[in-house]
């Protein structure tokens, strides 16, 4: 029942509810109850949100301001942590798709600075060279 309820939050995209339940349960109980996959997936999805928000240009943004650079560096640290905790490779694949397929074209259309920071993100996350060079 608990596993089904938490799984339902994940499947329906109710990340706030999922996060709240996992926080209430606590790290030790998450491990004991076999809910680590939900925790890893939540961490990955939160990291993707941070990275997306950091790289997407704001309305009327010129260049890539210092505040966005700090936001991006933080998002990269969180993403690296999610990749390090994921033995399946799913996190790395998700970050590659986000940065290279979704955000890179937007950054190219915005400015050279945004493009540079998107490429910086790909390199920092150690996305496969073949993907970055494509």
C-alpha positions in Angstrom: 0.0 0.0 0.0 2.7 2.5 0.9 4.8 1.6 -2.1 1.7 1.9 -4.4 0.8 5.3 -2.9 4.3 6.7 -3.4 4.5 5.1 -6.8 1.2 6.8 -7.7 2.6 10.2 -6.7 5.6 9.6 -9.0 3.5 8.3 -11.9 1.1 11.3 -11.7 4.0 13.8 -11.5 3.0 15.0 -8.0 6.6 15.5 -7.0 5.8 17.8 -4.1 3.7 15.0 -2.5 6.3 12.4 -3.2 9.0 14.6 -1.7 6.9 15.3 1.4 6.2 11.6 2.0 9.8 10.6 1.5 10.9 13.3 3.9 8.4 12.1 6.5 9.5 8.5 6.1 13.2 9.5 6.5 16.3 8.2 4.9 16.7 5.1 7.0 13.2 4.0 6.5 13.3 4.7 2.7 16.2 2.3 2.5 14.5 -0.3 4.8 11.2 -0.1 2.8 12.9 -0.4 -0.5 11.9 3.1 -1.8 15.4 4.1 -2.9 14.3 4.1 -6.6 11.7 6.7 -5.9 14.2 8.8 -4.0 16.7 8.6 -6.8 14.1 9.4 -9.4 12.9 12.4 -7.4 16.4 13.7 -7.1 16.9 13.3 -10.8 13.7 15.1 -11.7 14.5 17.9 -9.2 18.0 18.2 -10.7 16.5 18.4 -14.2 14.1 21.2 -13.1 17.0 23.2 -11.6 19.2 22.8 -14.7 16.3 23.7 -17.0 15.5 26.8 -15.0 19.2 27.9 -14.9 19.8 27.5 -18.6 16.5 28.9 -20.0 16.8 32.6 -20.8 14.5 34.9 -18.9 12.3 37.4 -20.8 14.4 40.4 -21.8 17.6 38.6 -20.7 20.8 39.8 -22.5 23.8 37.5 -22.4 24.1 35.2 -19.4 24.1 37.3 -16.2 26.1 36.5 -13.1 23.0 35.5 -11.1 22.2 32.9 -13.8 25.8 31.7 -13.8 25.6 31.1 -10.0 22.2 29.3 -10.4 23.7 27.1 -13.2 26.8 26.2 -11.1 24.5 25.1 -8.3 22.3 23.1 -10.7 25.4 21.4 -12.1 26.5 20.3 -8.6 23.1 18.9 -7.8 23.0 17.1 -11.2 26.4 15.6 -10.7 25.2 14.2 -7.3 22.2 12.7 -9.0 24.4 11.1 -11.7 26.7 9.8 -9.1 23.9 8.1 -7.2 22.4 6.5 -10.3 23.9 3.2 -11.4 21.4 2.8 -14.2 22.7 5.6 -16.4 19.2 7.0 -16.6 20.2 10.3 -14.9 23.1 10.9 -17.4 20.8 10.1 -20.3 18.1 12.5 -19.0 20.6 15.3 -18.6 22.0 14.7 -22.0 18.6 14.9 -23.6 17.7 18.0 -21.6 20.9 19.9 -22.3 21.7 18.8 -25.8 18.3 18.2 -27.4 16.0 20.6 -25.6 18.0 23.5 -24.2 21.0 23.8 -26.6 18.8 24.9 -29.6 17.1 27.5 -27.4 20.5 28.8 -26.1 21.9 29.0 -29.7 18.9 31.1 -30.6 19.4 33.4 -27.6 23.0 34.4 -27.5 26.6 33.3 -27.7 26.9 33.5 -23.9 23.9 31.2 -23.4 25.4 28.8 -25.9 28.7 28.9 -24.1 27.1 28.1 -20.8 25.0 25.3 -22.2 28.2 23.7 -23.6 29.9 24.3 -20.3 27.1 22.4 -18.6 27.4 19.5 -21.0 31.1 19.3 -20.4 30.8 19.6 -16.6 28.2 16.9 -16.6 30.6 14.8 -18.6 28.0 14.0 -21.3 29.3 11.6 -23.9 31.7 13.4 -26.3 29.9 12.1 -29.3 26.7 13.8 -28.1 28.4 17.1 -27.3 30.1 17.1 -30.7 27.0 16.3 -32.6 
